[in-house]
């Protein structure tokens, strides 16, 4: 699990470290199937014994980390994150972490690194498999091993095909759920079936194939990044590499000598505990620091994870794994059940307590539904034909397009309602984390984003109407997250866009494409919304707890210096008669006080650290309405 630790530490040179989970699934499938095969063949398999061994292996260290994390969370986490953490405690106790995190967000989302128990999703997949697979083996054992292999092959093929399809259509579900992850575990099971009552060869072929397998694993981890969608056919590269290592690593092979190195063996022994500890350590440190972490800090925390992992292995894992040692079978199940019930009760307590006591939190949660509703009519969705939707919704002379990412999404409901009063229809062409400028891309750009940005000029030529474009301009153009230099640093990885297939900077490409777009239709650009840096509702709650009564603000000077090049770009574009720019800073920032408002009349102006909310949404939309009313259209 060391590759996963390095990935979560944020080292750019090891962006493929997340594949360590895929490696783990294959190895786990091989080991578990081998154990079941051996005991079933000898007539000694017992379901209760199997579950006991799995419980001894997984639960003591997992529950201990969860309880220690609970203590840290109580002192470190803000109300919003504390509620999410409380829900994750319930998920850990019920072996459903993967389902929770699938419903909450994606593994690579900006807030993922701030979730202390995010990594338990892989354990939930493993636990679910451990519950179901032995039952399947017991139910089919009488059919014979050949029939079991055929059935496993069918399940493997179905799961791989599902993963390939779902990863491009429902990526979060595909990443987290057992149905699309099962093929990796069954690949390990195939290795167990193949090696059953066979010896691993110890000739030159074994050395060659095992070395190729190890090379495939390492190469994929060093070359893959977040743009490689997994699980999918791409994941066959590292997982088949694992299979080759399992199938051809004999007792005296070259790879055996390498993997048998004392340091690697030691890391293997403590890997489970180190894996359990690393994410809480990283996450709580990031919450506590409230700033960007340095390489030295993350290296130190990674080493700390290994040290704590060693003590956890020695004093928690090892004593409980000994069936003749610390606790009996009944004692183990009683302790595990008690711990699970406690985690569930504590999780329910904190989740409901925070929900009831934080009126601001409740207000924000309810208002988000109003700010970010999914406007089903006249909105581009995955499952509908883009051109067909525009044809149905278009009203000549009375259509406005809202184009952009989640910042545009924040404006969509209110703007649609306001335009409707003047019999003007809003068509929303939105894709989150996507700069809808033809000829630009990033590591996170996907096929749907590319399709929308490439097809946009064609749509506007055929169905012309005023375009309102709102995006997270600065991060697309400059790449780095916002730091308000007062303790608030926007969470998440940097996201630099670049030009595809042509020379020039992304600034030049955006400027040229927006100018071309304005030659087709009138264009209104919502300028870069003043970034807050910190999660505004959480920071307001925190300051109220400390007795601070002054409204929450941030430095106007820092905002301006961070967006100088963006301002210059929109100044140039705004000089065109066909382009209007909404200067959002004028709405909440003051040259006199040199401050930008984050709240107004005790209510947040942001849903999080960058997305407009409440009164700020209304102020921006008022500016847009003044520009798009029929009598003011060009």
C-alpha positions as CSV (number, residue, x, y, z in Angstrom):
1,X,0.0,0.0,0.0
2,X,3.1,2.3,-0.1
3,X,2.2,3.5,-3.6
4,X,-1.3,4.7,-2.4
5,X,0.4,6.5,0.5
6,X,2.7,8.3,-1.9
7,X,-0.3,9.2,-4.1
8,X,-2.3,10.6,-1.2
9,X,0.7,12.6,-0.1
10,X,0.4,14.5,-3.4
11,X,3.8,13.7,-5.0
12,X,3.4,14.6,-8.7
13,X,6.0,12.1,-9.8
14,X,3.9,9.3,-8.4
15,X,0.4,10.2,-9.6
16,X,-0.3,6.6,-10.6
17,X,0.1,5.4,-7.0
18,X,-3.6,5.0,-6.7
19,X,-3.1,1.8,-8.7
20,X,-1.8,0.2,-5.5
21,X,-5.4,-0.5,-4.6
22,X,-5.9,-2.4,-7.9
23,X,-2.7,-4.5,-7.1
24,X,-4.1,-5.1,-3.6
25,X,-7.4,-6.4,-5.0
26,X,-5.7,-9.0,-7.3
27,X,-3.4,-10.2,-4.5
28,X,-6.3,-10.4,-2.1
29,X,-8.4,-12.5,-4.6
30,X,-5.5,-14.9,-5.1
31,X,-4.8,-15.4,-1.4
32,X,-8.4,-15.8,-0.3
33,X,-9.3,-18.2,-3.2
34,X,-6.2,-20.3,-2.4
35,X,-7.3,-20.6,1.3
36,X,-10.8,-21.5,0.4
37,X,-9.7,-24.1,-2.2
38,X,-7.3,-25.8,0.2
39,X,-9.8,-26.1,3.0
40,X,-12.7,-27.1,0.8
41,X,-10.6,-29.8,-0.9
42,X,-9.6,-31.1,2.5
43,X,-13.2,-30.9,3.7
44,X,-12.2,-28.5,6.5
45,X,-13.8,-25.3,5.3
46,X,-15.9,-23.5,7.9
47,X,-17.7,-20.3,7.1
48,X,-17.4,-19.1,10.7
49,X,-13.7,-19.9,10.8
50,X,-13.2,-17.9,7.6
51,X,-15.1,-14.9,8.9
52,X,-13.2,-15.1,12.1
53,X,-9.8,-15.0,10.3
54,X,-10.9,-12.0,8.2
55,X,-12.3,-10.2,11.3
56,X,-9.0,-10.8,13.1
57,X,-7.0,-9.5,10.1
58,X,-9.1,-6.4,9.4
59,X,-11.3,-5.2,12.2
60,X,-9.1,-4.5,15.4
61,X,-6.7,-2.1,13.6
62,X,-9.5,-0.6,11.6
63,X,-11.8,0.2,14.6
64,X,-8.8,1.4,16.6
65,X,-7.9,3.9,13.9
66,X,-11.6,5.0,13.6
67,X,-11.8,5.7,17.4
68,X,-8.5,7.6,17.4
69,X,-9.6,9.6,14.4
70,X,-12.9,10.4,16.2
71,X,-10.9,12.1,19.0
72,X,-8.8,14.1,16.5
73,X,-11.9,15.0,14.5
74,X,-13.6,16.5,17.6
75,X,-10.8,19.0,18.0
76,X,-9.8,19.7,14.4
77,X,-12.7,19.5,12.1
78,X,-15.2,22.2,11.3
79,X,-18.9,21.4,11.6
80,X,-19.3,20.6,7.9
81,X,-16.5,18.2,7.8
82,X,-17.4,16.8,11.3
83,X,-20.8,15.8,10.0
84,X,-19.3,14.1,6.9
85,X,-16.8,12.3,9.2
86,X,-19.6,11.2,11.5
87,X,-21.4,9.6,8.5
88,X,-18.1,7.9,7.5
89,X,-17.9,6.3,11.0
90,X,-21.3,4.7,10.4
91,X,-20.1,3.5,7.0
92,X,-16.9,2.0,8.4
93,X,-19.0,0.1,11.0
94,X,-21.4,-1.2,8.4
95,X,-18.8,-2.1,5.7
96,X,-20.3,0.4,3.3
97,X,-17.7,3.2,3.0
98,X,-17.4,2.7,-0.7
99,X,-21.2,3.4,-1.1
100,X,-21.0,6.5,1.1
101,X,-18.1,8.0,-0.8
102,X,-19.6,7.2,-4.1
103,X,-22.8,9.1,-3.1
104,X,-20.8,12.0,-1.7
105,X,-18.2,12.6,-4.4
106,X,-15.4,11.3,-6.5
107,X,-12.1,9.9,-5.3
108,X,-10.2,12.7,-7.1
109,X,-12.5,15.6,-6.1
110,X,-10.9,18.6,-4.5
111,X,-12.3,17.8,-1.1
112,X,-11.3,14.2,-1.1
113,X,-7.9,14.8,0.5
114,X,-9.7,16.3,3.5
115,X,-11.7,13.2,4.3
116,X,-9.9,11.2,7.1
117,X,-11.6,7.9,6.3
118,X,-11.8,8.1,2.5
119,X,-9.3,5.2,2.1
120,X,-11.6,2.8,3.9
121,X,-13.7,2.5,0.7
122,X,-11.3,-0.2,-0.6
123,X,-11.6,-2.2,2.7
124,X,-15.4,-2.0,2.2
125,X,-15.1,-3.6,-1.3
126,X,-12.9,-6.3,0.2
127,X,-15.2,-6.9,3.1
128,X,-18.2,-7.2,0.8
129,X,-16.3,-9.7,-1.4
130,X,-15.3,-11.7,1.7
131,X,-19.0,-12.0,2.7
132,X,-20.2,-13.1,-0.7
133,X,-17.5,-15.1,-2.4
134,X,-17.3,-17.9,0.2
135,X,-21.0,-18.3,-0.1
136,X,-20.7,-18.6,-3.9
137,X,-18.0,-21.2,-3.5
138,X,-20.0,-23.2,-1.1
139,X,-23.1,-23.1,-3.3
140,X,-21.2,-24.3,-6.4
141,X,-18.6,-26.6,-5.0
142,X,-20.5,-29.7,-5.9
143,X,-20.5,-28.7,-9.5
144,X,-16.8,-29.3,-9.6
145,X,-13.8,-27.0,-10.0
146,X,-14.1,-26.7,-13.8
147,X,-17.7,-25.3,-13.4
148,X,-16.5,-22.9,-10.8
149,X,-13.8,-21.6,-13.0
150,X,-16.3,-21.2,-15.9
151,X,-18.7,-19.3,-13.6
152,X,-15.9,-17.1,-12.3
153,X,-14.9,-16.4,-15.9
154,X,-18.5,-15.3,-16.7
155,X,-18.5,-13.0,-13.6
156,X,-15.0,-11.7,-14.5
157,X,-16.1,-10.8,-18.1
158,X,-19.4,-9.2,-16.9
159,X,-17.6,-7.1,-14.2
160,X,-14.8,-6.0,-16.6
161,X,-17.3,-5.0,-19.3
162,X,-19.4,-3.2,-16.7
163,X,-16.3,-1.3,-15.5
164,X,-15.3,-0.3,-19.0
165,X,-18.8,1.1,-19.7
166,X,-19.6,2.6,-16.3
167,X,-16.2,4.4,-16.0
168,X,-17.1,6.5,-19.0
169,X,-20.7,7.0,-18.1
170,X,-20.9,6.8,-14.3
171,X,-17.3,7.1,-13.2
172,X,-17.8,7.6,-9.4
173,X,-20.0,4.5,-9.2
174,X,-17.6,2.5,-11.3
175,X,-14.6,3.5,-9.1
176,X,-16.2,2.7,-5.8
177,X,-18.6,-0.2,-6.2
178,X,-17.9,-4.0,-6.0
179,X,-19.7,-4.8,-9.3
180,X,-17.1,-2.9,-11.3
181,X,-14.2,-3.8,-9.1
182,X,-14.9,-7.5,-8.7
183,X,-13.0,-8.5,-11.9
184,X,-9.8,-7.5,-10.3
185,X,-10.4,-9.8,-7.4
186,X,-11.5,-12.6,-9.7
187,X,-8.3,-12.1,-11.7
188,X,-6.5,-13.1,-8.6
189,X,-8.9,-16.0,-8.1
190,X,-8.0,-17.2,-11.6
191,X,-4.3,-17.2,-10.6
192,X,-5.3,-19.4,-7.6
193,X,-7.3,-21.8,-9.8
194,X,-4.4,-22.1,-12.3
195,X,-1.8,-22.8,-9.6
196,X,-3.9,-25.2,-7.7
197,X,-1.9,-28.4,-7.5
198,X,0.7,-27.0,-9.9
199,X,4.2,-25.9,-9.1
200,X,5.4,-22.5,-10.1
201,X,8.2,-22.9,-12.7
202,X,11.7,-22.0,-11.9
203,X,13.3,-21.6,-15.3
204,X,14.2,-18.7,-17.6
205,X,10.6,-18.3,-18.7
206,X,9.5,-17.7,-15.1
207,X,12.2,-15.1,-14.6
208,X,11.2,-13.4,-17.8
209,X,7.4,-13.3,-17.3
210,X,7.7,-12.3,-13.6
211,X,10.1,-9.5,-14.5
212,X,7.7,-8.4,-17.2
213,X,4.9,-8.4,-14.7
214,X,6.8,-6.3,-12.2
215,X,7.8,-3.9,-15.0
216,X,4.1,-3.5,-16.0
217,X,3.1,-2.6,-12.4
218,X,5.9,-0.1,-11.9
219,X,5.5,1.4,-15.4
220,X,1.8,2.0,-15.0
221,X,2.3,3.6,-11.6
222,X,4.9,6.0,-13.0
223,X,3.0,6.9,-16.2
224,X,-0.7,6.8,-15.2
225,X,-2.4,9.8,-13.7
226,X,-5.9,11.0,-12.9
227,X,-6.8,11.4,-16.5
228,X,-6.6,7.6,-17.0
229,X,-10.0,6.5,-16.0
230,X,-10.1,3.4,-13.8
231,X,-11.2,0.7,-13.5
232,X,-11.3,0.0,-17.2
233,X,-9.3,-1.8,-19.9
234,X,-6.4,0.5,-19.0
235,X,-6.3,-1.2,-15.6
236,X,-5.5,-4.5,-17.2
237,X,-1.9,-3.3,-17.6
238,X,-1.0,-3.2,-13.8
239,X,-3.4,-6.0,-12.8
240,X,-2.1,-8.4,-15.5
241,X,1.3,-7.5,-14.3
242,X,0.3,-8.6,-10.8
243,X,-1.0,-11.9,-12.3
244,X,2.3,-12.5,-14.0
245,X,4.2,-12.0,-10.8
246,X,1.9,-14.4,-9.0
247,X,2.0,-17.0,-11.7
248,X,5.7,-17.0,-12.4
249,X,7.5,-15.9,-9.2
250,X,9.1,-19.2,-8.0
251,X,11.1,-19.8,-4.9
252,X,14.5,-19.1,-6.5
253,X,13.5,-16.5,-9.2
254,X,15.1,-13.1,-9.6
255,X,11.9,-11.3,-8.7
256,X,11.6,-13.5,-5.6
257,X,15.0,-12.3,-4.5
258,X,14.0,-8.7,-5.1
259,X,10.7,-8.9,-3.4
260,X,12.3,-11.0,-0.6
261,X,14.5,-8.0,0.4
262,X,14.2,-7.5,4.1
263,X,13.1,-3.9,3.7
264,X,10.3,-4.8,1.3
265,X,9.2,-7.7,3.5
266,X,9.1,-5.4,6.5
267,X,7.0,-2.9,4.5
268,X,4.7,-5.7,3.5
269,X,4.2,-6.7,7.1
270,X,3.2,-3.2,8.3
271,X,1.5,-2.2,5.0
272,X,-2.1,-2.7,6.2
273,X,-1.6,-0.7,9.4
274,X,0.4,2.0,7.6
275,X,-2.4,2.2,5.0
276,X,-5.0,2.7,7.7
277,X,-3.1,5.5,9.4
278,X,-1.8,7.5,6.5
279,X,-5.0,9.1,5.3
280,X,-6.2,10.3,8.8
281,X,-2.7,11.7,9.4
282,X,-2.6,13.5,6.1
283,X,-6.2,14.8,6.3
284,X,-6.0,16.1,9.9
285,X,-2.7,17.8,9.2
286,X,-4.3,19.6,6.1
287,X,-7.3,20.6,8.2
288,X,-5.0,21.9,11.0
289,X,-2.6,23.7,8.7
290,X,-5.2,25.4,6.5
291,X,-2.5,26.1,4.0
292,X,-0.8,24.3,1.1
293,X,1.5,21.5,2.3
294,X,5.2,21.3,1.4
295,X,7.1,18.3,0.0
296,X,9.1,18.1,3.2
297,X,5.9,18.1,5.3
298,X,4.4,15.3,3.3
299,X,7.6,13.2,3.3
300,X,7.7,13.6,7.0
301,X,4.0,12.6,7.4
302,X,4.6,9.6,5.1
303,X,7.4,8.4,7.3
304,X,5.3,9.0,10.4
305,X,2.6,6.8,8.9
306,X,5.1,4.0,8.5
307,X,6.4,4.4,12.1
308,X,2.9,4.4,13.6
309,X,2.0,1.6,11.2
310,X,4.8,-0.5,12.7
311,X,3.6,0.0,16.3
312,X,0.0,-0.6,15.2
313,X,1.1,-3.9,13.5
314,X,3.1,-5.0,16.5
315,X,0.6,-4.1,19.3
316,X,-2.8,-4.3,17.7
317,X,-2.7,-6.4,14.5
318,X,-0.4,-9.2,15.7
319,X,-2.0,-9.9,19.1
320,X,-5.5,-10.1,17.7
321,X,-4.4,-12.3,14.7
322,X,-3.2,-15.0,17.1
323,X,-6.3,-17.3,17.7
324,X,-4.7,-18.7,20.8
325,X,-3.7,-15.3,22.2
326,X,-5.5,-12.2,23.3
327,X,-9.1,-13.0,22.7
328,X,-11.2,-16.1,21.8
329,X,-13.5,-16.3,18.8
330,X,-16.6,-15.3,20.8
331,X,-14.6,-12.5,22.5
332,X,-13.5,-11.2,19.1
333,X,-17.0,-11.1,17.7
334,X,-18.4,-9.5,20.9
335,X,-15.6,-6.8,20.9
336,X,-16.1,-6.2,17.1
337,X,-19.8,-6.0,17.4
338,X,-19.6,-3.6,20.4
339,X,-17.1,-1.4,18.6
340,X,-19.3,-1.3,15.5
341,X,-22.4,-0.4,17.5
342,X,-20.4,2.4,19.3
343,X,-19.2,3.8,16.0
344,X,-22.7,3.8,14.6
345,X,-24.1,5.5,17.7
346,X,-21.4,8.1,17.9
347,X,-21.8,8.8,14.1
348,X,-25.5,9.2,14.4
349,X,-25.1,11.4,17.5
350,X,-22.7,13.8,15.9
351,X,-24.4,13.9,12.5
352,X,-27.8,14.8,14.0
353,X,-26.3,17.1,16.7
354,X,-24.5,19.2,14.1
355,X,-27.5,19.2,11.8
356,X,-29.8,20.5,14.5
357,X,-27.5,22.9,16.3
358,X,-26.0,24.7,13.4
359,X,-28.7,26.9,12.0
360,X,-26.2,28.4,9.5
361,X,-25.3,24.9,8.3
362,X,-28.9,24.0,7.9
363,X,-29.6,27.2,6.0
364,X,-26.6,26.6,3.7
365,X,-27.7,23.0,3.0
366,X,-31.2,24.1,2.2
367,X,-30.1,27.0,0.1
368,X,-27.7,24.9,-1.9
369,X,-30.7,23.1,-3.3
370,X,-32.0,26.4,-4.5
371,X,-28.6,27.5,-5.8
372,X,-27.6,24.3,-7.5
373,X,-30.8,22.7,-8.7
374,X,-30.7,20.5,-11.7
375,X,-32.9,22.4,-14.2
376,X,-34.1,19.5,-16.2
377,X,-35.7,21.4,-19.0
378,X,-33.4,23.0,-21.6
379,X,-30.3,21.7,-19.9
380,X,-27.6,19.6,-21.4
381,X,-27.4,16.2,-19.7
382,X,-25.5,13.0,-20.4
383,X,-28.5,11.1,-21.5
384,X,-30.0,13.6,-24.0
385,X,-29.0,14.6,-27.5
386,X,-27.5,18.1,-27.5
387,X,-28.7,19.3,-30.8
388,X,-32.2,17.9,-30.3
389,X,-32.5,19.6,-26.9
390,X,-31.5,23.0,-28.4
391,X,-33.9,22.6,-31.3
392,X,-36.8,21.9,-28.9
393,X,-35.9,24.7,-26.5
394,X,-34.8,27.5,-28.9
395,X,-37.0,30.5,-29.3
396,X,-35.7,32.9,-32.0
397,X,-34.9,36.3,-30.5
398,X,-35.8,35.2,-27.0
399,X,-33.1,32.6,-26.1
400,X,-30.2,33.1,-23.8
401,X,-27.4,30.5,-23.4
402,X,-25.7,30.0,-20.1
403,X,-22.3,28.4,-20.8
404,X,-19.7,27.3,-18.3
405,X,-18.9,25.1,-15.3
406,X,-20.2,24.8,-11.8
407,X,-20.0,28.6,-11.4
408,X,-22.5,29.0,-14.2
409,X,-24.5,26.2,-12.6
410,X,-24.7,28.3,-9.4
411,X,-26.4,31.1,-11.4
412,X,-28.7,28.9,-13.5
413,X,-31.9,28.5,-11.5
414,X,-32.2,32.2,-10.4
415,X,-31.3,33.4,-13.9
416,X,-33.8,31.1,-15.6
417,X,-36.6,32.3,-13.3
418,X,-35.7,36.0,-13.9
419,X,-35.6,35.6,-17.7
420,X,-38.8,33.7,-17.7
421,X,-40.6,36.8,-16.5
422,X,-39.7,38.6,-19.8
423,X,-40.6,35.5,-21.8
424,X,-37.0,34.7,-22.5
425,X,-35.8,31.1,-22.3
426,X,-32.5,30.0,-20.8
427,X,-30.6,27.1,-22.3
428,X,-27.8,25.8,-20.0
429,X,-24.7,24.2,-21.6
430,X,-22.7,23.3,-18.5
431,X,-20.0,20.8,-17.6
432,X,-18.3,20.9,-14.2
433,X,-14.5,21.3,-14.2
434,X,-14.5,22.1,-17.9
435,X,-13.3,25.2,-19.7
436,X,-15.7,25.4,-22.6
437,X,-13.1,27.0,-25.0
438,X,-12.4,25.0,-28.1
439,X,-8.7,24.1,-28.4
440,X,-8.0,23.9,-24.6
441,X,-7.7,20.8,-22.5
442,X,-6.4,19.6,-19.1
443,X,-5.7,16.2,-17.4
444,X,-9.3,16.2,-16.2
445,X,-10.9,16.9,-19.6
446,X,-13.2,14.1,-20.7
447,X,-15.0,13.2,-23.9
448,X,-18.3,14.9,-22.9
449,X,-16.4,18.1,-22.1
450,X,-14.6,18.0,-25.4
451,X,-17.8,17.3,-27.3
452,X,-19.6,20.2,-25.8
453,X,-16.8,22.8,-26.3
454,X,-16.2,21.6,-29.9
455,X,-19.9,21.7,-30.8
456,X,-20.7,25.0,-29.2
457,X,-19.8,27.3,-32.2
458,X,-21.9,25.1,-34.5
459,X,-24.9,25.4,-32.3
460,X,-24.7,29.1,-31.9
461,X,-24.4,29.6,-35.7
462,X,-27.5,27.6,-36.3
463,X,-29.5,28.9,-33.3
464,X,-28.1,32.3,-32.4
465,X,-28.8,33.9,-29.1
466,X,-27.0,35.9,-26.4
467,X,-24.3,33.8,-24.6
468,X,-23.6,34.3,-20.9
469,X,-20.3,32.6,-20.0
470,X,-19.3,32.0,-16.4
471,X,-16.3,29.9,-15.3
472,X,-13.6,29.5,-12.7
473,X,-11.4,31.5,-15.0
474,X,-8.2,31.9,-12.9
475,X,-7.6,28.3,-12.1
476,X,-8.1,27.3,-15.8
477,X,-5.8,30.0,-17.0
478,X,-3.2,30.0,-14.2
479,X,-3.5,26.6,-12.6
480,X,-3.0,27.3,-8.9
481,X,-5.5,27.4,-6.2
482,X,-6.4,30.6,-4.3
483,X,-4.6,31.6,-1.1
484,X,-6.2,34.6,0.7
485,X,-3.0,34.9,2.9
486,X,-5.1,35.0,6.0
487,X,-5.4,31.3,6.7
488,X,-7.7,30.4,3.9
489,X,-6.4,28.2,1.1
490,X,-8.7,26.7,-1.5
491,X,-8.5,22.9,-1.2
492,X,-7.7,20.6,-4.1
493,X,-5.0,20.0,-6.7
494,X,-3.9,22.7,-9.2
495,X,-5.6,22.5,-12.6
496,X,-3.6,24.0,-15.4
497,X,-5.1,24.1,-18.9
498,X,-3.1,24.2,-22.0
499,X,-3.5,24.6,-25.8
500,X,-3.9,21.5,-27.9
501,X,-2.3,21.0,-31.3
502,X,-1.2,24.7,-31.8
503,X,1.3,27.1,-30.5
504,X,0.5,29.9,-28.1
505,X,-0.5,30.3,-24.5
506,X,-3.9,29.4,-23.0
507,X,-4.5,33.1,-22.4
508,X,-4.1,33.8,-26.2
509,X,-6.3,30.8,-27.1
510,X,-9.1,31.9,-24.7
511,X,-8.9,35.5,-25.9
512,X,-9.0,34.5,-29.6
513,X,-11.8,32.0,-29.2
514,X,-14.0,34.4,-27.1
515,X,-13.5,37.1,-29.7
516,X,-14.5,34.6,-32.5
517,X,-17.6,33.6,-30.5
518,X,-18.6,37.2,-30.1
519,X,-18.5,37.6,-33.9
520,X,-21.3,35.0,-34.0
521,X,-23.5,36.1,-31.1
522,X,-23.5,38.8,-28.4
523,X,-21.3,37.6,-25.5
524,X,-21.6,38.4,-21.8
525,X,-18.6,37.2,-19.6
526,X,-19.1,36.9,-15.9
527,X,-15.6,37.9,-14.6
528,X,-13.7,36.0,-12.0
529,X,-15.8,35.9,-8.9
530,X,-13.7,37.1,-5.9
531,X,-12.4,33.9,-4.2
532,X,-12.7,33.5,-0.5
533,X,-10.1,30.8,0.1
534,X,-11.8,29.3,3.1
535,X,-15.1,27.5,3.3
536,X,-17.2,30.5,4.1
537,X,-20.1,28.9,6.0
538,X,-17.6,26.9,8.1
539,X,-15.4,29.9,8.8
540,X,-18.5,32.0,9.8
541,X,-19.5,29.3,12.3
542,X,-15.9,29.0,13.6
543,X,-15.7,32.8,14.2
544,X,-19.0,32.9,15.9
545,X,-17.9,30.2,18.2
546,X,-14.9,32.4,19.1
547,X,-17.1,35.4,19.7
548,X,-16.0,37.3,16.6
549,X,-18.9,39.6,15.5
550,X,-17.4,41.5,12.6
551,X,-18.5,40.4,9.1
552,X,-16.2,37.9,7.4
553,X,-14.1,39.5,4.7
554,X,-11.0,38.9,2.6
555,X,-8.3,41.1,1.2
556,X,-9.2,42.9,-2.0
557,X,-5.5,43.5,-2.7
558,X,-4.7,39.8,-2.6
559,X,-7.6,39.0,-4.9
560,X,-6.5,41.7,-7.4
561,X,-2.8,40.6,-7.3
562,X,-3.8,36.9,-7.8
563,X,-6.0,37.8,-10.8
564,X,-4.0,40.5,-12.5
565,X,-3.5,38.6,-15.8
566,X,-7.2,37.6,-15.8
567,X,-8.3,41.2,-15.3
568,X,-6.1,42.3,-18.2
569,X,-7.6,39.7,-20.4
570,X,-11.2,40.8,-19.7
571,X,-10.2,44.4,-20.0
572,X,-9.1,43.7,-23.6
573,X,-12.2,41.7,-24.4
574,X,-14.5,44.2,-22.8
575,X,-13.4,46.9,-25.2
576,X,-15.3,45.1,-28.0
577,X,-18.8,46.3,-28.7
578,X,-19.9,42.6,-28.9
579,X,-18.6,41.7,-25.5
580,X,-19.8,42.8,-22.1
581,X,-18.0,41.9,-18.9
582,X,-19.8,41.6,-15.5
583,X,-17.2,43.0,-13.0
584,X,-18.2,40.8,-10.0
585,X,-15.6,42.5,-7.8
586,X,-17.6,45.7,-7.9
587,X,-20.5,43.9,-6.2
588,X,-18.7,42.8,-3.0
589,X,-15.3,44.6,-2.9
590,X,-14.4,48.1,-1.8
591,X,-11.4,50.2,-2.9
592,X,-11.9,52.3,0.3
593,X,-11.7,49.4,2.8
594,X,-9.6,47.2,0.6
595,X,-11.8,44.3,1.7
596,X,-14.2,41.9,-0.1
597,X,-17.4,40.7,1.7
598,X,-17.8,37.0,2.3
599,X,-21.1,37.5,4.1
600,X,-24.0,39.9,4.0
601,X,-26.5,40.5,6.7
602,X,-25.2,37.5,8.6
603,X,-25.7,35.1,5.6
604,X,-22.9,33.6,3.5
605,X,-22.2,34.9,0.0
606,X,-20.5,31.6,-1.0
607,X,-21.6,28.0,-0.9
608,X,-18.0,27.0,-0.2
609,X,-14.7,28.8,-0.9
610,X,-15.4,29.9,-4.5
611,X,-19.0,29.3,-5.6
612,X,-21.4,32.2,-5.4
613,X,-24.4,31.8,-3.2
614,X,-27.5,33.6,-2.0
615,X,-27.3,37.4,-2.3
616,X,-24.2,37.2,-4.5
617,X,-26.0,35.1,-7.0
618,X,-28.8,37.6,-7.2
619,X,-26.5,40.5,-7.5
620,X,-24.6,38.8,-10.4
621,X,-27.9,37.9,-12.1
622,X,-29.2,41.4,-11.8
623,X,-26.2,42.6,-13.8
624,X,-26.8,39.9,-16.4
625,X,-30.5,40.7,-16.7
626,X,-29.7,44.4,-17.3
627,X,-27.6,43.3,-20.3
628,X,-29.8,40.6,-21.8
629,X,-33.2,42.2,-21.7
630,X,-34.5,42.5,-25.3
631,X,-34.2,46.3,-25.5
632,X,-30.6,46.1,-24.4
633,X,-29.5,43.2,-26.7
634,X,-27.2,43.9,-29.6
